């Protein structure tokens, strides 16, 4: 009975590892060019969301947490079923 229980437990662990591997493989790299937003402070001020291509020069408002413009654009694209590929779609 102990052997059977051990094999069932091992099968459960293997299934969990396989499921986690699929999730990990679907994630994109954390590397240059994979960011969601770009913040430019000098020589001019601009914040650009690469998913929605929304830009604003109100960098102070964004840095203080006013992300409504970006959230609204993201939700509208999601509702329409089309998301811009950051730099891959160019």
Protein Blocks (a to p, Z undefined) as FASTA:
>chain_A
ZZmmmmmmmmmmmmmmmmmmmmmmmpccddehiafbdcdfbfbdcdddfklopacfklml
mmnopaklmmmmmmmmmmnopacdfklnZZ
